[in-house]
Amino acid sequence: MSKLHIRKDDTVVVLAGGDKGKTGKVLTVLVEKNRAIVEGVNLVSKSTKPSAKNPQGGIVKQEAPIHISNLSLIDPKSGKPTRVAIKHEGKNVIRIAKKSGKEIK
C-alpha cells in the first residue's frame, strides 16, 4: 500500500480537468485506486430508482472520484497550492508545506 500526500478533511485545489481551480474538502481517499472524492468537485448526474429513502427517484448529482495527481494541498499560511514534505519524529509522521514550511494538520 502506497503513502499519499492527501488525507481525509484536507483542503485541496484541483490542478487539471474540467474543475480546474476549484477548491474543496476531501471527503474520502481511495488508496487502492489513488483517487479522492472532493466536496463539490467532479459532479456527475446519476439516475436513481424510487426507493424508501428517495420515493420520487430521478436524477441525483454526486461527487465522483478524482485522481490524486490532479489535486494539490492548500498551504495553511498563504492559501495557495503547495507540495508536501514528510518529516518523521519517532513514530509520528508530520507533513510540512514546502512554500511556507508550516505544519499541515
BELWORA-V733115 format. One line per field, one symbol per residue. ss: DSSP state (@ for helix, = for strand, . for the rest). psi: psi as a letter, one per 20 degrees, with the letter a starting at -180 (. if undefined). burial: + if it has 9 or more other C-alpha atoms within 8 Angstrom, else -. A space follows every 10 residues. Layout:
ss = ???
psi = ???
burial = ???
This chain:
ss = .......... ====...... ..======== ....====.. ..======.. .......=== ===..==@@@ ====...... ==.======. .======... ..==.
psi = pqpqiprqjq prqphqahkp iqqrppgqpn ghjlrqpppj qlpqpppqqp rhhnhhbbpp prpqqqqhij qpqpphghjr qqrpqpppnc iqppppphgi jqpp.
burial = ------++-+ ++++++--++ --++++++++ +--++++++- +++------+ ------+--- --++++++-+ +++++----- ++++------ --++++++-- -+-+-
